[in-house]
Amino acid sequence: MGFLLRIWLLLALLPLSSLLGATSETTWTLLSNREFGTINPSAVLRSFSFKNGVEEDVEMNALIFQEKDFSLLVMDYPLQNKSLLEAVREASCSAGVNGGYFQLSGTPLGLLMHHGTMIHPLQHAGILSGLFVNTPHGMSLLRTGEPIPPDATEVLQAGPFLFDHGHPVIGLESTKKAYRTFLATNGQGVWMMGVISPVTLAEAAQILFTLRSTPIPGLTTKFLTRALNLDGGSSSGLWADTKPISFSFRTDVCVRDFLGLKVKKEH
């Protein structure tokens, strides 16, 4: 009994990072980083390739854009009768991704708001830990417990948070691999939305962390402060009206809602 007690005490004193396993300690290496095309000078689609020394290469395609020129809006389709490409074109958007979670019946999971009208109320659930919020004064990623500005016009609840305060969130799921759709920002007007080929949530966070030390044209180093996981897996899709050719990834997905990127009107 004394021996078992000593073992238990040893485990209890181990650092949390040791108990989380090797996944949180995985180091990813950026293999390639290239520009695919542009919507305009302040919106660039880049393709990245990563490797962690064990798994096969992981690909990420992401549109990096400036908030001063673009805004994100919610596109809601209760009947799920529009594909990503149809929804984006119908809303006259320059790009788009799939949005938040929804039930088999099509009912949204979490807060959903468009043009200031609430479509579905806030929900408190472990995975629904974050919010994309758009107001007349700017966009932000918020924790579910943080106050939502009263003048919010577009809100989409999703999760979990992948990145916060410039670092990967601890304790993310580390066994199930799937396509991951995400939305990220530096909190100072630079945004990124994209899709990562099948990885775990913990791996997705570590991959985004790799970009903090990667020189990317138009971005400063350590630019990521927050990143929110959107509905992934079979719901993942990304389209961008880039030049010289448009970017398409699973644009035929039909889900409850999407996020569309719209050029701001000139004043």
C-alpha positions in Angstrom: 0.0 0.0 0.0 2.9 2.4 0.8 4.4 1.8 -2.7 1.0 2.5 -4.4 0.6 5.7 -2.3 4.0 6.9 -3.4 3.2 6.3 -7.0 -0.1 8.2 -6.6 1.7 11.1 -5.0 4.3 11.2 -7.8 1.6 11.3 -10.5 -0.3 14.1 -8.6 2.9 16.2 -8.5 3.6 15.8 -12.3 3.2 19.0 -14.3 -0.1 19.3 -16.2 1.8 19.4 -19.5 3.2 15.9 -18.8 -0.3 14.5 -18.1 -1.7 16.0 -21.3 0.4 13.7 -23.5 2.7 14.2 -26.4 0.1 15.9 -28.7 0.4 19.2 -26.9 4.2 19.1 -27.2 4.2 18.3 -31.0 6.3 20.7 -33.0 5.1 21.4 -36.5 7.4 22.5 -39.3 6.2 24.7 -42.2 7.2 23.1 -45.4 5.8 25.5 -47.9 4.0 28.9 -48.0 2.8 30.2 -51.3 0.3 32.7 -52.6 -2.6 31.2 -54.5 -4.3 34.4 -55.6 -5.7 37.7 -54.5 -9.2 39.3 -54.3 -7.6 42.7 -54.0 -4.3 43.8 -52.4 -5.8 43.5 -48.9 -7.2 40.0 -49.3 -4.8 37.1 -50.2 -5.4 33.4 -50.4 -2.3 31.5 -49.2 -1.7 27.7 -49.3 0.5 26.2 -46.5 2.0 22.7 -46.0 3.1 21.5 -42.5 4.8 18.4 -41.2 5.3 17.2 -37.6 7.9 14.5 -38.3 5.5 11.6 -37.8 2.2 12.2 -39.7 1.8 12.8 -43.4 1.9 16.4 -44.6 -1.0 18.6 -43.6 -2.4 21.2 -45.9 -4.0 24.5 -45.0 -5.7 27.0 -47.3 -6.5 30.4 -45.8 -7.7 33.7 -46.9 -5.9 36.6 -45.1 -7.8 39.9 -45.3 -7.9 43.4 -43.8 -11.0 44.4 -41.8 -10.7 48.0 -43.1 -11.7 46.8 -46.5 -13.9 43.7 -45.8 -16.7 42.6 -43.4 -18.1 39.2 -42.5 -21.8 38.5 -42.6 -24.0 35.5 -41.6 -25.8 33.8 -44.4 -28.6 31.7 -43.0 -30.5 28.9 -44.9 -33.0 27.1 -42.6 -33.9 24.6 -45.4 -30.2 23.9 -46.1 -31.1 24.3 -49.8 -28.1 26.4 -50.8 -24.6 25.3 -51.4 -21.7 27.4 -50.2 -21.0 28.7 -53.7 -24.7 29.5 -54.3 -25.0 31.3 -51.0 -21.8 33.4 -51.5 -22.9 34.4 -55.0 -26.5 35.2 -53.9 -25.1 37.5 -51.2 -22.6 39.1 -53.6 -19.7 38.1 -51.4 -16.1 37.7 -52.5 -15.5 34.6 -50.4 -17.1 32.4 -47.8 -16.8 29.4 -45.5 -19.3 27.1 -43.7 -20.5 28.4 -40.4 -21.6 27.0 -37.0 -23.1 23.8 -35.7 -26.7 22.7 -36.3 -28.9 19.7 -35.4 -30.1 17.1 -37.9 -33.4 19.0 -38.0 -31.5 22.0 -39.2 -31.9 24.0 -36.0 -28.8 26.1 -35.2 -26.7 25.2 -32.2 -25.8 28.5 -30.4 -26.4 32.1 -31.0 -27.1 33.2 -34.6 -27.8 36.7 -35.6 -28.1 38.4 -39.0 -28.7 42.2 -39.7 -29.4 42.6 -36.0 -32.2 40.0 -35.9 -31.7 37.1 -33.6 -32.3 33.8 -35.4 -31.4 31.5 -32.4 -30.4 32.4 -28.8 -27.2 31.9 -27.0 -26.5 28.4 -25.7 -24.1 27.3 -22.9 -22.3 24.1 -23.9 -18.7 23.0 -23.6 -17.9 23.1 -27.4 -19.8 26.4 -28.0 -17.1 28.4 -26.2 -16.7 31.3 -28.7 -18.5 33.9 -30.7 -17.8 35.7 -34.0 -19.3 39.2 -33.5 -19.6 42.0 -36.1 -20.7 45.5 -35.1 -20.8 48.9 -37.0 -17.5 49.6 -35.3 -15.6 46.4 -36.0 -15.4 42.6 -35.7 -14.1 40.4 -32.9 -13.8 36.9 -31.5 -15.2 36.6 -28.0 -15.5 34.0 -25.3 -19.1 33.0 -24.7 -18.9 34.5 -21.2 -17.7 37.9 -22.5 -20.3 40.7 -23.1 -21.7 41.0 -26.6 -21.9 44.6 -27.7 -25.5 45.9 -27.8 -25.0 47.1 -31.4 -24.0 43.7 -32.8 -25.4 43.0 -36.2 -23.9 39.6 -37.1 -23.2 36.9 -34.5 -22.3 33.3 -34.9 -21.6 31.0 -31.9 -19.2 28.1 -32.4 -16.1 26.5 -30.9 -14.0 25.4 -29.3 -11.5 28.3 -29.1 -8.3 27.0 -30.6 -6.1 30.0 -29.8 -6.3 32.7 -27.1 -3.9 35.3 -25.8 -1.5 34.3 -28.6 -1.2 30.6 -27.5 -2.9 27.3 -28.2 -5.8 26.5 -25.8 -4.8 23.7 -23.4 -6.8 20.5 -23.2 -8.2 20.4 -26.7 -9.4 17.0 -28.1 -6.3 15.1 -29.5 -7.6 11.8 -31.0 -10.2 12.5 -33.6 -9.0 13.8 -37.0 -11.3 15.7 -39.3 -11.2 18.7 -41.6 -11.1 21.9 -39.5 -12.6 25.2 -40.5 -11.4 28.2 -38.5 -11.6 32.0 -38.1 -8.6 33.8 -36.6 -7.6 37.4 -35.9 -4.7 39.5 -34.5 -7.2 41.7 -32.8 -5.9 44.7 -34.8 -7.8 44.4 -38.1 -6.1 41.4 -39.7 -8.2 38.2 -40.1 -7.7 34.8 -41.5 -10.4 32.2 -42.4 -9.5 28.8 -43.8 -9.6 25.0 -43.8 -7.0 22.5 -42.6 -6.9 18.9 -43.9 -7.8 16.2 -41.3 -6.2 16.9 -38.0 -7.3 16.9 -34.3 -8.4 20.1 -32.6 -5.2 20.1 -30.6 -3.1 19.7 -33.8 -5.1 22.5 -35.5 -4.2 24.9 -32.6 -0.5 23.9 -32.8 -0.4 24.4 -36.6 -1.8 27.9 -36.2 0.8 28.5 -33.5 3.5 27.7 -36.1 2.4 30.7 -38.1 3.4 33.1 -35.3 7.0 32.7 -36.3 6.4 32.6 -40.1 7.1 35.8 -42.2 3.9 36.3 -44.3 3.7 39.2 -46.7 1.2 41.7 -45.4 1.3 40.4 -41.8 3.5 41.0 -38.9 5.0 38.1 -36.9 3.1 36.9 -33.8 -0.1 38.2 -35.5 -2.5 35.6 -34.1 -4.2 36.4 -30.8 -7.5 34.4 -31.1 -8.8 31.6 -33.3 -12.2 30.0 -33.3 -13.1 26.5 -34.6 -16.2 26.5 -36.8 -18.2 23.4 -37.8 -15.8 21.1 -39.5 -15.7 17.6 -40.9 -18.2 17.0 -43.7 -19.5 20.6 -43.3 -16.1 22.2 -44.2 -16.0 24.3 -47.3 -14.1 27.4 -48.6 -14.5 29.5 -51.7 -12.8 32.7 -52.7 -13.1 34.8 -55.8 -9.3 35.1 -56.2 -7.4 36.1 -59.3 -6.1 34.7 -61.7 -8.4 31.8 -60.8 -10.9 31.3 -58.0 -10.2 29.0 -55.1 -12.7 26.2 -54.5 -12.8 23.5 -51.7 -16.0 21.5 -51.3 -18.2 24.4 -52.4 -21.2 22.0 -52.8 -21.7 21.6 -49.0 -25.2 22.6 -47.9 -25.3 23.5 -44.3 -27.5 25.7 -42.1 -25.4 28.8 -42.2 -22.3 30.3 -43.8 -20.0 33.3 -43.2 -19.5 35.5 -46.3 -16.8 38.0 -46.9 -18.1 41.3 -48.4 -16.2 44.3 -49.7 -17.1 47.4 -47.7 -18.6 50.2 -49.6 -16.4 53.2 -50.2 -17.3 56.3 -48.3 
